[in-house]
Amino acid sequence: MSVRVTAIGITQKPKIKPADVREYSPEPKFFRQVYFDEWINTSVYDRRVLRSGVKIEGPAVIEDYDTTLVIPLGYTAFVDGYGNIRIQRDLDQINV
């Protein structure tokens, strides 16, 4: 025997409080040669140990069990208060 129930209703959005963000630069797990128009000795970080406030300047690689993020030269990655990795182009690298 099997029973299925479907319910539809209005709920409030969950209140998620962001973590405290204290900027810091982590130590890389190791270095690896990565090709960015040329071979560059690149920092490699473990995603599981990066906390809110981390700031990583490219070139860099962030590895997780199911994905790999490549941060090119001229970009910076940081982890916000919700644990998201945001990648931003450095303003001084933009050609005007």
N, C-alpha and C positions, 0 to 999 in steps of 0.2 A: 504494500500500500504506500502511496505517496501523496503528500499534500504540498501545494504551492500557494504562497500568498504574495500579492503585490499591493503595496501601499503607496499612495501619493499624498503629499502634504507640504505645507510650508514650514520650513525650519529656519532658525537663525544661523547666520554664519558663525563658525567657531572663532573664538577670540584667541589668536595666536600672538604671543608676545615674543618679539625678536630677542635674540641673545645679545648680551653686551658685546660691542664691537671695539676691540682694542687692537690697533694695527700692529702687526709684527711680520717679520720676514723669516720663514722657516728654513731649516737646513735641508738641502736636497737629499734624497735617498741615495742617489749616485749620479754620475755624469755619463752621457752617451753621445756619440757622434751622430748628428741629425743633419739632413740635407735641406738647407734654405738657400737656394741658388749657389751654395758652396757648403762644404762640410763644416759644421760648427760644434764645438764641445758644448753640450746643452745639459742644463740641470733637469733632473727627473724627480718628481714628487709623488708621494703616495697619497691619493685623495682621502683615504680613510683617516689620516692624521691631521688634515687641514681643518682648522676651526675658524669661526667668525673673526674677521679682522685680518686674516692673512693677506699679504700683498706679494705677488710674484711678477717680476718683470721678465718679459720675453727676451731672448728665446728660451722657452721652457716646455716641458711635457708634464702633464698631470695624468697619472695612470690610476684607474679604478678596475674593479673586477669585470665590469661590463662595458667600459668605454675608455677612450684615450683622448685627452684634450691637448691640442698643440697651440702654444702661445707664441706667435711669431715675434721677431724683433720689431720694436716699435709699438707693442701692445703690452698692457698690464692686466693681470687677472687678480681679482680679489673676491673674498668670500663675505657675503653680506650677513646681516643678523639672522636671516632665515636659513642659512646654510647653502644658498645658491652661489654658484661661481659666475661672476660677471666679468666679461672681457671687454676692455676699453682701449681704443686707439690713443696712444700718447699724442697730445696736442703738438708737441715740438717736433713730431715726426711727420706731420701733415704738410705736404707741399702746397704752397699757396701760389 
